[in-house]
Amino acid sequence: MRKALAAVTFVLMAASVYAAFVYAPTEPRMGHIQRIFYIHMGTVWVATVAFILVFVSSIMYLWKGTRRWDILAYCSAEIGVLFLTITILTGSIWAKPVWGTWWTWDPQLTTTFILWILYIVYLVLRMSAGSDTKKAKFAAVFGIIAFIDLPLVYASVRVMRGISPVVFGPGGGGIAPEMMHALLINLAACSLLFLLLLMERMDLERMGDELTALKTREG
């Protein structure tokens, strides 16, 4: 099943690249640089899902106290930070030629930067905790608190408009059908990539636990 998932992910990733750079029409005002939008939105989606998983898994870990919830939260946070970093980088690359700046401290970008910092702090806390259950639970509490910033990121787009465009919903400009197809393919590809990375990363964490237990028995 893992090999099949990897194969489907590879095919869908290739299709997403084709859809973004060949199939989708060129945006008349922004030009070809707008094509980074599809990658940008894919990474935004994955980071959002990852941080929701951190939130839910941290609550479950505090409630149940089982290691598997701790592993899920920890691994999801790692992947979420990775994809949020890509989100920030692709957003900056997109912003420079279109809006004339790499970065501006508007509400959405500021709350996004805070979100990035918060989950880096979570990772530092969780890594320093090691096998200490009390410290791991403290990290889980921080992971729950950090999630509060995520709705603020999305609310800031509509309540306090910055340079980032609104595409969907009230006030959004909408996109052409071909662009929507390319976006959906990218979202699907990024979702499968996230699932594959999460499964692999959780396996590594479990292997680390088994190795630690083996060393303890031998010691």
C-alpha positions in Angstrom: 0.0 0.0 0.0 2.8 2.4 0.8 4.5 1.8 -2.6 1.1 2.3 -4.3 0.6 5.5 -2.5 4.1 6.7 -3.4 3.4 5.8 -7.1 0.1 7.7 -7.2 1.7 10.6 -5.4 4.5 10.8 -8.0 2.0 10.7 -10.9 -0.2 13.3 -9.4 2.8 15.6 -8.6 3.9 15.4 -12.2 0.3 16.1 -13.3 0.2 19.1 -10.9 3.4 20.6 -12.5 1.9 20.2 -16.0 -1.4 21.7 -14.9 0.3 24.7 -13.2 2.8 25.5 -15.9 1.2 24.3 -19.2 -2.5 23.6 -18.8 -3.6 26.7 -16.8 -3.9 29.9 -18.8 -1.6 32.8 -18.2 -3.1 35.4 -15.9 -3.4 38.6 -18.0 -2.2 41.1 -15.3 0.4 39.1 -13.4 1.8 37.1 -16.2 3.6 33.8 -15.7 4.7 34.6 -12.2 1.0 33.9 -11.1 1.6 30.2 -11.8 3.4 30.0 -8.5 -0.1 30.5 -7.0 -0.9 26.8 -7.4 2.2 25.6 -5.5 1.6 28.4 -2.9 -2.0 27.3 -2.3 -1.0 23.6 -2.1 1.5 24.3 0.7 -1.0 26.6 2.5 -3.5 23.7 2.5 -1.0 21.2 3.8 0.3 23.5 6.5 -3.3 24.2 7.6 -4.2 20.4 7.8 -0.9 19.7 9.6 -1.5 22.3 12.3 -5.1 21.1 12.7 -3.7 17.6 13.3 -1.3 19.0 15.9 -4.2 20.7 17.7 -6.4 17.6 17.7 -3.6 15.2 18.5 -2.3 17.3 21.3 -5.7 17.3 22.9 -6.0 13.6 22.5 -2.5 13.1 24.0 -3.4 15.1 27.1 -6.6 13.2 27.4 -5.4 9.6 26.7 -1.7 9.9 27.4 -0.8 7.5 24.7 2.4 7.9 22.7 0.8 7.5 19.3 -1.0 10.8 19.7 2.2 12.5 20.7 4.0 11.1 17.7 1.2 12.3 15.4 1.3 15.8 16.8 5.1 16.0 16.7 5.5 14.7 13.1 2.6 16.8 11.8 4.2 19.9 13.3 7.5 19.1 11.5 5.8 18.8 8.1 3.6 21.8 8.8 6.5 24.0 9.5 8.3 22.7 6.4 5.3 23.5 4.2 4.6 26.9 5.9 8.2 27.8 5.1 7.6 27.0 1.5 4.4 29.0 1.6 6.3 32.1 2.9 9.0 31.7 0.3 6.7 31.2 -2.7 4.5 34.1 -1.5 7.6 36.4 -1.4 8.7 35.3 -4.9 5.1 36.0 -6.1 4.9 39.3 -4.3 8.1 40.9 -5.6 7.3 41.3 -9.3 3.6 41.9 -8.8 3.4 44.2 -5.7 7.0 45.4 -5.7 8.1 44.0 -2.4 9.3 40.7 -1.0 7.5 41.2 2.3 5.3 43.7 4.1 4.0 43.6 7.7 0.4 43.5 6.7 -2.1 41.6 9.1 -2.0 38.3 7.1 1.7 38.1 6.7 2.3 39.2 10.3 0.0 36.5 11.7 1.5 34.0 9.3 5.0 34.8 10.5 3.8 34.5 14.1 2.3 31.1 13.3 5.6 30.0 11.8 7.5 31.1 14.9 5.0 29.5 17.3 5.3 26.0 15.7 9.1 26.3 15.6 9.0 26.9 19.3 6.7 23.9 19.7 9.2 21.7 17.8 12.0 23.0 20.0 10.0 22.3 23.2 9.0 18.8 21.9 12.6 17.9 20.8 14.0 19.0 24.2 11.4 17.0 26.0 12.7 13.7 24.7 11.0 10.8 26.5 10.0 13.0 29.5 6.2 12.7 29.7 5.7 15.9 31.7 7.7 18.0 29.2 6.0 16.3 26.3 2.6 17.3 27.8 3.8 20.8 28.3 4.7 20.9 24.6 1.2 19.6 23.8 -0.3 22.4 25.7 1.8 24.9 23.8 0.7 23.2 20.5 -2.9 23.8 21.4 -2.3 27.4 22.3 -0.3 28.0 19.1 -3.3 26.9 17.1 -5.2 30.0 18.1 -3.2 32.0 15.6 -4.4 29.9 12.6 -7.9 31.3 12.5 -6.5 34.8 12.9 -4.4 34.2 9.7 -7.5 33.4 7.7 -9.6 36.1 9.3 -7.0 38.8 8.6 -7.4 38.2 4.9 -11.0 39.4 4.9 -11.2 41.7 7.9 -7.9 43.6 7.4 -7.0 43.4 3.7 -3.3 43.4 2.8 -1.5 42.7 -0.4 -2.6 39.1 -0.6 -5.5 38.7 -3.1 -8.8 37.2 -2.1 -9.8 34.5 -4.6 -12.7 32.7 -3.1 -15.8 33.7 -1.2 -17.3 37.2 -0.7 -15.0 39.8 -2.1 -13.0 37.3 -4.1 -12.2 37.7 -7.7 -12.6 34.1 -8.6 -10.5 32.2 -11.2 -11.0 30.7 -14.6 -12.2 27.0 -14.8 -8.9 25.8 -16.1 -7.1 27.6 -13.2 -9.5 25.9 -10.8 -8.7 22.5 -12.3 -5.0 23.1 -11.9 -5.5 24.3 -8.3 -7.6 21.2 -7.4 -4.9 18.9 -8.9 -2.2 20.7 -6.9 -4.3 20.4 -3.7 -4.8 16.7 -4.3 -1.1 16.1 -5.1 0.1 18.1 -2.0 -2.5 16.2 0.2 -1.1 12.8 -0.9 2.5 14.0 -0.5 1.6 15.1 3.0 0.1 11.8 3.9 3.1 9.9 2.5 5.6 12.1 4.4 3.6 11.8 7.6 3.5 8.0 7.4 7.2 7.8 6.8 8.1 10.3 9.5 5.9 8.5 12.1 7.5 5.2 11.2 10.9 6.8 11.9 9.7 8.0 15.3 8.4 4.6 16.2 11.7 3.0 15.1 13.5 5.5 17.4 11.2 4.4 20.3 12.0 0.7 19.6 15.7 1.4 19.4 15.6 3.3 22.7 13.6 0.4 24.4 16.1 -2.1 23.0 19.1 -0.2 24.4 17.4 0.1 27.7 16.8 -3.7 27.9 20.4 -4.4 26.9 21.7 -1.9 29.4 
